[in-house]
Amino acid sequence: RRRRGAGCGRSGRGLNGSTREGGELAGRGSSMVNWQSFRFSFEEASGALGDLGTFLPWLIALAVNNGLDVGTTLWGTGVHNIVSGILFELPIPVQPMKSIAATAVSEDLPLDQVLVAGILTGAMVLFLGLTGFIEAVNVYTPSGVVRGLQLGLGLSIATKGVKAALYKDGLNGSTDEYRDWAAVDGLILALVTSLFVICFSSPSAEDSSPDDGNKLVPVIPTSSLPAGDRENNAVQMSDKSTTTGNGLCVSEALVVADGGSTDKFSEHYFKLSETLLVDAEDDGDKPAEHNKASVPATVQAPVPTVKATATKPDGATETWCGSVMKSLRGARMPVALVLTMLGLILALAQKRGSFWRETITVGPSTPRLIRLSGEDVKDGLLKGALPQLPLTTLNSVVSVVALAHDLFPESIHTLSTRKMASSVAMMNLSACWFGVMPSCHGAGGLAAQYRFGARTGGAVILLGLMKLVLGVLFGSSFIEVLKLFPQSLLGVMLVRSGVELASTCRKEKTERGVFIMLATASGSLGVKSTAAGFGIGLGTALVLYVWESFLRYLRK
């Protein structure tokens, strides 16, 4: 059911900023690039930086602990960003392969083994994509399992962000010592930036969708209810319901029927409640002629959609202060861009100019071709590639495609799991040979970039160009700037990104789906493994299916 056309996000705008039907893109071949769909604005630039909370910590950790060349990785992942933006026309992120990075940092793997792990993971994902097995995983995985993985990963990212904002070295989880209040990277910075993100990046009351129940409520013409439903079943309304002159009952809650006619009521009247909507702020004092013309005499008659707008009381005027605050709240503030610029300023301010003149060098890094040995291949496969494969398959392919379809309904016609798997494979098969960090896509990164303003492929193209410029100009010496970037600020960005990803669980509507989703998220968080959460969720769904099949067999 299309509620906002095929628009993207809450604004209801398509990829090129205009509202249009999703079927318009169905006939456009995936090989064509619709350049009109790209936008290059401050909002897109802000969204492009929304995933830095995931990218920067792993980049710094691999550079310091394993000798990863930052300059090579910057221009390599920059090319990945540009190609992904053009290929998908969406803000599909490029992230580090977290399982490989975590294993490399914790076990001090040589850099060649880290890169081999990325190459082998890319080869296995390419095989899954070419054989179509990845499509089977997508088709036969219950939606509750996918939502559960997103919920678990989102809460995990948000928890990591809280630790990074509050504790010293919280990103690595190595200490429980709180940050100093007045330090450059202290609790005051975390508090101020948190308030800034809450005020300018969180959903407002006006952003509530009709099915939230906060802004729109259903209307039932009680005069059209059968006598039996009115008299015997005692249709109950909330205490705040009102009745207009023609029998319209407006309630802040859905109408429910007692007396055993729930199924009949759902069949005949819930369809009506979905189409007849009025604004909760409307006082209902419209002329009777308007109401009679808008509402059918019987339930079986065609039901027109009533689009009512709230009206201000006579003589009411909006104050100057209210107008300014409404403009500020309604505007899309480039939050991530502001936070990133603040972080860079604070990082540069921590050292004197002489330090930067001696440390920063101008010029790109020289890529080196890795040399493989049997030991590197074995350890890269066992320690890196195999643990990473489930995470890549589920989060970098299945979950990111599902989230993209939710955020950008038009992408249903052009974005598939096979296409996403091929993209992940080619990134690593083409770049890891030259020392570029193993990379993938991710649902968390997509949620972060969307929340901070990204709506088109132009966002990741801008990010890719920025990485290319930094990698070519400063090479590996830019790591000295990144080391001083405030972790508390990164933590705040991680919290907002994790909350945005976890909030997609609200799209799971059935009780059974919610149960499977929570089981999946609990397993993922409890075992601290996406693969384990997937197994628990899929096992739960399978047990429920077998049990219900057995009960149906007994009834027959």
C-alpha positions in Angstrom: 0.0 0.0 0.0 1.5 3.3 -1.1 1.0 6.0 1.6 3.2 8.7 0.3 3.4 7.8 -3.4 6.8 6.5 -4.1 8.5 9.4 -2.3 11.7 9.0 -0.3 11.6 9.6 3.4 9.3 11.8 5.2 9.5 14.6 2.7 7.7 12.5 0.1 10.2 13.6 -2.6 11.7 11.4 -5.2 15.4 10.9 -5.8 15.5 14.1 -7.9 13.5 16.1 -5.4 10.1 15.7 -7.1 7.2 13.5 -6.2 6.4 10.8 -8.7 4.9 7.4 -9.0 7.3 4.4 -8.3 6.2 2.7 -11.5 7.8 5.5 -13.5 11.2 4.0 -12.8 10.1 0.4 -13.4 10.8 0.7 -17.1 14.1 2.4 -16.8 16.9 0.0 -17.4 19.4 -0.4 -14.6 22.2 0.2 -17.0 21.1 3.8 -17.5 22.3 6.6 -15.2 19.7 9.2 -14.4 22.0 12.2 -13.8 19.0 14.3 -12.9 18.5 12.2 -9.7 21.8 13.4 -8.2 21.8 16.4 -5.8 24.9 18.2 -4.6 23.9 20.4 -1.6 24.8 21.0 2.0 22.2 18.5 3.0 23.8 15.8 0.9 27.3 16.8 2.1 26.1 16.5 5.7 24.5 13.1 5.0 27.8 11.9 3.4 29.6 12.5 6.7 27.0 10.7 8.8 28.9 7.4 8.7 32.2 8.8 9.9 31.5 7.4 13.4 32.0 4.0 11.9 34.7 4.7 9.3 37.2 6.8 11.2 37.7 4.6 14.3 38.5 1.4 12.3 40.6 3.3 9.9 42.7 4.8 12.7 42.9 1.4 14.6 44.1 -0.5 11.5 46.6 2.2 10.6 48.1 2.4 14.2 48.1 -1.3 15.0 48.5 -3.1 11.6 50.3 -0.6 9.4 47.5 0.2 7.0 48.4 3.0 4.7 45.8 5.8 5.3 46.5 7.7 2.0 46.0 4.6 -0.1 42.8 3.7 1.7 41.4 7.2 1.4 41.7 7.3 -2.4 40.7 3.7 -2.7 37.5 4.0 -0.7 36.9 7.3 -2.4 36.8 5.6 -5.7 34.4 3.0 -4.2 32.1 5.8 -3.0 32.0 7.5 -6.4 31.3 4.2 -8.2 28.6 3.2 -5.7 26.9 6.6 -6.0 26.8 6.3 -9.8 25.8 2.6 -9.8 23.0 2.7 -7.3 22.0 6.4 -7.5 21.4 6.2 -3.7 23.6 7.0 -0.7 24.9 3.5 -0.3 27.8 3.7 2.2 31.3 2.2 2.0 32.3 0.8 5.4 35.2 -1.2 6.8 34.6 -5.0 7.2 34.1 -4.9 11.0 34.8 -8.5 11.8 38.1 -8.5 9.9 39.1 -5.2 11.4 38.2 -6.4 14.9 40.2 -9.6 14.5 43.1 -7.8 13.0 43.3 -5.3 15.9 42.7 -7.8 18.7 45.1 -10.5 17.4 47.7 -8.2 15.7 47.4 -9.8 12.3 50.0 -8.8 9.7 48.6 -6.4 7.1 49.0 -8.9 4.3 46.7 -11.3 6.2 44.1 -8.6 6.7 44.1 -7.8 3.0 43.9 -11.4 2.0 40.9 -11.9 4.2 39.2 -9.1 2.3 40.1 -10.6 -1.1 38.8 -14.1 0.0 35.6 -12.6 1.4 35.0 -10.7 -1.8 35.5 -13.9 -3.9 33.0 -15.9 -1.8 30.4 -13.1 -1.9 30.9 -12.9 -5.7 30.2 -16.7 -5.9 27.0 -16.3 -3.9 25.9 -13.5 -6.1 26.7 -15.2 -9.5 25.0 -18.4 -8.5 21.9 -16.7 -7.2 22.2 -18.2 -3.8 22.2 -14.7 -2.2 18.7 -14.2 -3.8 17.5 -17.4 -2.1 18.8 -16.1 1.3 16.9 -12.9 0.7 13.7 -14.6 -0.3 13.5 -17.3 2.4 14.7 -15.1 5.3 11.6 -14.0 7.3 11.2 -10.2 7.6 11.3 -10.6 11.4 14.8 -12.0 11.2 16.0 -9.1 9.0 14.4 -6.5 11.3 15.9 -8.3 14.3 19.4 -8.0 12.7 18.9 -4.3 12.1 17.6 -3.8 15.7 20.4 -5.7 17.2 23.1 -4.0 15.1 21.5 -0.6 15.7 21.5 -1.0 19.5 25.0 -2.4 19.4 26.2 0.7 17.5 24.4 3.1 19.8 25.8 1.3 22.9 29.3 1.7 21.5 28.6 5.3 20.8 27.5 5.9 24.5 30.8 4.3 25.7 32.8 6.4 23.3 31.1 9.6 24.5 31.4 9.0 28.2 34.6 7.0 28.7 38.3 7.5 27.9 39.2 5.3 25.0 35.6 4.1 25.0 35.7 3.1 21.3 38.1 0.3 22.2 36.2 -0.5 25.5 39.5 -0.8 27.3 38.6 1.5 30.3 35.7 2.6 32.5 37.2 5.9 33.4 35.0 8.8 32.7 36.2 11.7 30.6 37.1 15.0 32.2 34.4 17.6 32.0 36.4 20.5 30.7 38.8 18.7 28.4 38.9 19.3 24.7 37.5 15.8 24.2 35.4 15.9 27.4 31.9 15.4 28.7 30.9 19.1 28.1 31.6 18.6 24.4 29.6 15.3 24.4 26.7 17.0 26.2 26.6 20.1 23.9 26.8 18.1 20.7 24.2 15.6 22.0 21.8 18.5 22.6 22.6 19.8 19.1 21.8 16.5 17.5 18.6 16.0 19.5 17.3 19.5 18.5 18.2 19.4 14.9 18.3 15.7 13.9 15.5 14.0 15.8 12.0 13.5 14.4 9.5 16.2 15.4 5.8 15.9 16.2 5.1 17.1 12.6 7.1 14.1 11.2 4.7 11.5 12.6 3.1 9.4 9.9 -0.6 8.8 9.8 -0.4 5.3 11.2 1.4 6.6 14.3 -1.9 7.8 15.7 -0.4 11.2 16.8 -1.5 13.3 14.0 -4.4 11.7 12.2 -7.3 9.6 13.6 -9.9 7.5 11.9 -13.4 8.6 11.4 -16.4 6.1 11.4 -19.8 7.2 10.2 -21.9 5.6 13.0 -25.1 6.3 11.2 -23.9 3.8 8.6 -23.2 1.0 11.1 -25.7 -1.9 11.0 -28.3 -1.7 13.8 -26.9 -4.9 15.3 -23.4 -3.5 15.6 -24.8 -0.3 17.1 -27.1 -1.9 19.6 -25.9 -5.4 20.4 -22.2 -5.1 20.0 -21.9 -1.7 21.7 -19.2 -0.1 19.6 -16.9 1.6 22.0 -15.2 5.0 21.5 -12.6 6.7 23.6 -13.6 9.3 26.1 -12.3 12.0 23.9 -14.5 11.1 20.9 -16.9 13.7 19.5 -19.9 13.3 17.2 -20.6 15.8 14.4 -24.0 16.7 13.0 -24.2 13.9 10.5 -23.1 11.1 12.9 -19.3 11.2 12.3 -17.5 9.9 15.4 -14.0 11.2 15.7 -11.8 9.4 18.2 -8.2 9.4 19.2 -8.2 5.6 19.3 -9.3 3.0 16.7 -12.9 1.9 17.0 -13.2 -1.5 18.5 -16.3 -3.7 18.7 -17.3 -6.1 21.5 -19.7 -9.0 21.4 -17.8 -11.3 19.0 -18.0 -9.3 15.8 -14.3 -8.4 15.6 -13.8 -10.1 12.3 -16.9 -8.6 10.7 -15.9 -5.2 12.0 -12.4 -5.5 10.7 -13.6 -6.6 7.3 -16.1 -3.8 6.7 -15.1 -0.9 8.8 -11.3 -0.8 9.0 -11.2 -0.2 5.3 -13.3 2.9 5.9 -11.2 4.1 8.8 -8.1 4.0 6.6 -9.6 6.3 4.0 -11.6 8.7 6.2 -9.0 10.7 8.1 -9.1 14.1 9.7 -6.5 16.1 11.5 -6.7 15.8 15.3 -6.4 19.5 15.7 -9.5 20.2 13.6 -12.4 21.3 15.8 -15.0 19.7 13.5 -17.2 22.7 13.1 -17.5 22.6 9.3 -20.8 23.1 7.7 -23.1 20.0 7.5 -23.3 20.3 3.7 -19.5 19.6 3.5 -19.8 16.6 5.8 -22.7 15.1 3.9 -20.9 15.5 0.6 -17.8 13.9 1.8 -19.2 10.8 3.6 -21.2 8.0 1.9 -24.6 7.1 3.2 -23.7 3.4 3.6 -20.5 1.5 4.2 -20.8 -0.3 0.8 -20.8 2.9 -1.2 -17.5 4.3 -2.6 -15.6 6.1 0.0 -13.9 9.4 -1.0 -10.8 10.5 0.8 -11.3 13.4 3.1 -8.3 15.7 3.3 -8.9 18.2 6.1 -6.5 20.9 7.2 -6.2 22.5 10.6 -7.5 26.1 10.8 -6.4 28.7 13.3 -8.9 30.3 15.6 -10.2 33.7 14.4 -7.8 36.5 15.2 -4.9 34.1 16.0 -1.6 35.2 14.6 1.8 33.6 14.7 4.4 35.4 16.8 7.8 36.4 15.4 9.6 34.0 17.8 7.3 31.1 16.8 7.9 31.8 13.2 11.7 31.7 13.7 11.6 28.5 15.7 9.4 26.8 13.2 11.8 27.8 10.4 14.8 26.5 12.3 13.0 23.2 13.3 11.7 22.6 9.8 14.9 23.3 8.0 17.3 20.3 7.5 20.4 21.3 9.4 23.6 19.7 8.0 24.3 18.2 11.4 27.1 15.8 10.5 28.8 18.5 8.4 28.8 20.9 11.4 30.0 18.2 13.8 32.8 17.1 11.4 34.0 20.6 10.9 34.0 21.2 14.7 35.9 18.0 15.2 38.6 19.0 12.7 39.0 22.4 14.3 39.4 20.9 17.7 41.9 18.3 16.4 44.0 21.0 14.7 43.8 23.3 17.8 45.4 20.6 20.1 48.8 21.0 18.5 51.0 24.0 17.6 51.7 25.1 14.1 55.2 23.8 14.2 54.0 20.3 14.9 51.8 20.3 11.8 54.5 21.7 9.7 56.9 18.9 10.7 54.2 16.1 10.6 52.0 16.8 7.6 53.6 16.1 4.2 52.2 17.0 0.8 51.9 14.2 -1.7 50.1 10.9 -2.2 51.1 7.6 -0.8 52.7 5.0 -3.1 50.5 1.8 -3.3 52.3 -1.5 -2.9 51.2 -4.8 -4.3 50.8 -7.4 -1.5 52.7 -10.6 -1.6 50.8 -13.8 -0.7 52.1 -16.8 1.1 50.5 -20.1 2.1 50.4 -19.0 5.8 48.8 -15.7 4.9 46.1 -17.4 2.9 45.3 -19.9 5.6 45.2 -17.4 8.5 43.4 -14.8 6.4 40.7 -17.4 5.5 40.3 -18.9 9.0 40.7 -15.8 11.1 39.3 -13.2 8.8 37.2 -14.3 5.8 35.0 -17.0 7.3 33.9 -15.0 10.4 33.2 -12.0 8.1 31.2 -13.9 5.5 27.9 -14.1 7.5 28.1 -10.5 8.5 28.8 -9.4 5.0 26.0 -11.6 3.5 23.4 -10.5 6.0 24.2 -6.9 6.9 26.1 -5.7 3.8 23.7 -7.3 1.3 20.3 -8.5 2.6 19.8 -5.9 5.4 21.1 -2.9 3.4 18.8 -3.8 0.4 15.8 -4.2 2.7 16.5 -0.9 4.4 17.0 0.8 1.0 13.7 -0.4 -0.1 12.1 1.0 3.0 13.7 4.4 2.7 13.6 4.7 -1.0 10.6 2.8 -2.4 11.6 3.6 -6.0 14.7 1.4 -5.6 12.6 -1.8 -5.4 12.7 -1.8 -9.2 16.4 -1.3 -9.6 18.2 -2.6 -6.4 18.6 -6.3 -5.8 20.7 -8.4 -3.5 22.7 -9.8 -6.4 23.7 -6.3 -7.5 24.7 -5.4 -4.0 26.7 -8.6 -3.6 28.5 -8.0 -6.8 29.4 -4.5 -5.7 30.9 -5.7 -2.4 32.9 -8.4 -4.2 34.4 -6.1 -6.8 35.4 -3.5 -4.2 37.6 -6.0 -2.5 38.8 -8.0 -5.5 40.0 -4.8 -7.2 41.5 -2.8 -4.3 42.8 -5.0 -1.5 45.7 -6.1 -3.7 47.1 -2.5 -3.5 46.7 -2.1 0.3 43.2 -0.6 0.5 41.2 -1.5 3.6 38.7 -4.4 3.2 35.3 -2.7 2.6 31.7 -3.4 2.3 28.3 -1.7 2.4 26.1 -1.6 5.5 22.6 -1.0 6.8 24.0 1.1 9.7 25.9 3.4 7.4 22.8 3.9 5.2 20.7 4.7 8.2 23.3 7.2 9.4 23.7 8.9 6.1 19.9 9.1 5.6 19.3 10.5 9.0 21.9 13.3 8.5 20.5 14.4 5.2 21.6 12.1 2.3 18.9 11.3 -0.2 20.7 10.7 -3.5 23.9 9.2 -4.8 25.3 12.7 -4.9 26.1 12.4 -1.1 28.5 9.5 -1.5 30.0 11.0 -4.6 30.8 14.2 -2.6 32.3 12.0 0.1 34.4 10.1 -2.5 35.8 13.3 -3.9 36.7 14.5 -0.5 38.6 11.3 0.3 40.4 11.5 -3.1 41.5 15.0 -2.4 42.8 14.2 1.1 44.5 11.0 0.0 46.2 12.6 -2.9 47.2 15.8 -1.1 48.4 14.5 2.3 48.8 10.7 1.8 49.4 8.7 5.0 50.4 11.8 7.0 46.7 12.7 7.4 46.5 10.0 10.1 48.0 12.5 12.6 44.9 14.7 12.2 42.5 11.7 12.5 44.2 10.5 15.7 43.3 13.8 17.4 39.7 13.9 16.2 37.5 14.0 19.4 36.2 10.5 20.2 33.3 11.9 22.3 32.0 13.6 19.2 32.3 10.4 17.2 30.4 8.7 19.9 27.5 11.1 19.7 27.3 10.5 15.9 27.4 6.7 16.5 24.5 6.9 18.9 22.3 8.8 16.5 23.2 6.4 13.7 22.5 3.4 15.8 19.1 4.7 16.9 18.2 5.4 13.3 19.0 1.9 12.3 17.2 0.3 15.3 14.1 2.4 14.6 13.4 0.5 11.4 12.0 -2.3 13.6 8.8 -0.4 13.8 7.9 -1.6 10.3 7.4 -5.1 11.6 3.6 -5.1 12.2 2.5 -8.6 13.1 2.9 -10.1 16.6 4.6 -13.2 15.3 7.1 -11.1 13.3 7.8 -8.9 16.3 8.4 -12.1 18.4 10.9 -13.4 15.8 12.5 -10.0 15.5 13.1 -9.7 19.3 14.5 -13.2 19.5 16.9 -12.4 16.7 18.0 -9.1 18.3 18.4 -10.8 21.7 20.6 -13.5 20.2 22.7 -11.0 18.3 23.3 -8.8 21.3 23.7 -11.7 23.8 26.2 -13.7 21.8 27.7 -10.5 20.2 27.5 -12.1 16.8 25.3 -11.3 13.8 25.6 -14.9 12.5 24.4 -16.2 15.9 21.5 -13.9 15.9 20.6 -14.9 12.4 20.7 -18.6 13.4 18.5 -18.0 16.5 16.0 -16.0 14.6 15.8 -18.4 11.7 15.5 -21.3 14.1 12.7 -19.6 16.0 10.8 -19.0 12.8 11.3 -22.6 11.7 10.1 -24.0 15.0 7.0 -21.8 14.8 6.3 -23.0 11.3 6.7 -26.7 12.1 4.6 -26.4 15.3 1.8 -24.6 13.5 1.9 -27.1 10.6 1.6 -29.9 13.2 -1.4 -28.2 14.9 -3.2 -27.8 11.5 -2.5 -31.5 10.8 -4.1 -32.5 14.1 -7.2 -30.3 13.4 -7.7 -32.0 10.1 
